[in-house]
Amino acid sequence: MSETASSRAASLAHLRRDGLAKGDPIPLPLTMAAIFHNPGDGAGYSQYGRYSNSTWDAVEHMLAHLEDAPCVGFPSGMAAISAVFFGLLKSGDRVLLPSDGYHATRALAERFLKPFGITYDLRPTSTFLDGGFDGYRLVYAETPSNPRLDICDITAVAEAAHRAGATVVVDNTTMTPFGQRPLDLGADVVVAADTKAANGHSDVLFGHVASRNPEIIAAVTGWREMAGGIPGPFEAWLVHRGLETLDVRFDRMCSSAEEIAKRLKNHRAVSGLRYPGLEGDPSHNLARAQMVRFGFLVSFELASEGKAEDFINNCTLMQAATSFGGVHTSAERRAKRGDAVPPGFVRLSVGCEPVEELWQAIEASLDKISG
Ligand SMILES: Cc1ncc(COP(=O)(O)O)c(C=O)c1O
């Protein structure tokens, strides 16, 4: 029987069940160890904390269950992205990146790939297929893109990029495996910042790489071992705990975002609203075809920097904070972080608050800036 989102969610909390001996704790024990008892031939046993840790194994097992693919954990989303770049690329390679995705991915390419002779080009997500993929060793998509929420057709990108001989990577941070399944759509690699909804409590940074290609998994694992960018066991333990409720949180956040996007669009203070789940959004038809849910991020414009700051700061059920995917609704004026967006552009991350109360707080704050 093939797995569905529900069947994956149902078995997620019971993954440890088969390995339990009588008297073992049901919740995951935290293994804080740099060294392990290792007399004689140590082959097959944990030896040193840069190579293995049973708390990582448990969180990677959960992520692998969700992705339906082997996963390797990292101490942040950027560490996962770096492992893909530095594990797979060599001097002379060319990479295609989104011009409108998370800014640090472009900065990593500019500051650290370029000096090693790895070149890169940028293309907007909404026209990512235009121009084809000839000459690229790696094609890296972020869909929906952060922060404008444009999307590209993962299946079409994977088919065309594979014909050109490229490896296809998708940053699935904004969607999680419950919202979109790039590997099932033909991508070779998923990278994700589990710092966001996967952990969900805004108290830890974490990332992972997922792939069904054993050579890719070996390359990023080797990078982790040699570069030493390993997740801390306590962080892994927190992410394990967060993942147990991802299905419930993500469901609430996406359902609320669908409702709030509709209402925001009709408010007189709001323009340029983007949400892939809204009929009429430029991304909607493709989103319906390739996404399982439409996500919890909504973006829109307010008249000015001052109005956007006032809206965020005055809303009683909203945190003024960067990042997204937490249980608390949060928002940020993205021009503040250097994104190429108007000064009043707001990225809203809808949290787990009951939707009517959340909308009342949002509407009250919008009414206040509308005068
Ligand atoms: C789409 C996307 N990818 C990757 C990252 C990097 O994740 P981290 O901050 O955990 O390194 C972020 C962070 O905001 C992001 O939004």
The ligand as an SDF file (V2000), in Angstrom:
LIG
                    3D

 16 16  0  0  0  0  0  0  0  0999 V2000
   13.9400   29.1280    2.0140 C   0  0  0  0  0  0  0  0  0  0  0  0
   15.0590   29.0760    3.0150 C   0  0  0  0  0  0  0  0  0  0  0  0
   16.0550   28.2030    2.8400 N   0  0  0  0  0  0  0  0  0  0  0  0
   17.0710   28.1150    3.7170 C   0  0  0  0  0  0  0  0  0  0  0  0
   17.1280   28.9240    4.8310 C   0  0  0  0  0  0  0  0  0  0  0  0
   18.2990   28.8290    5.7690 C   0  0  0  0  0  0  0  0  0  0  0  0
   17.9510   28.2090    6.9630 O   0  0  0  0  0  0  0  0  0  0  0  0
   18.7820   28.4210    8.3290 P   0  0  0  0  0  0  0  0  0  0  0  0
   18.5040   29.8110    8.7930 O   0  0  0  0  0  0  0  0  0  0  0  0
   18.3010   27.3410    9.2260 O   0  0  0  0  0  0  0  0  0  0  0  0
   20.2280   28.2640    7.9730 O   0  0  0  0  0  0  0  0  0  0  0  0
   16.1090   29.8420    5.0560 C   0  0  0  0  0  0  0  0  0  0  0  0
   16.1330   30.7300    6.2380 C   0  0  0  0  0  0  0  0  0  0  0  0
   15.3500   31.6490    6.3790 O   0  0  0  0  0  0  0  0  0  0  0  0
   15.0480   29.9350    4.1190 C   0  0  0  0  0  0  0  0  0  0  0  0
   14.0420   30.8190    4.2730 O   0  0  0  0  0  0  0  0  0  0  0  0
  1  2  1  0
  2  3  1  0
  2 15  2  0
  3  4  2  0
  4  5  1  0
  5  6  1  0
  5 12  2  0
  6  7  1  0
  7  8  1  0
  8  9  2  0
  8 10  1  0
  8 11  1  0
 12 13  1  0
 12 15  1  0
 13 14  2  0
 15 16  1  0
M  END
$$$$
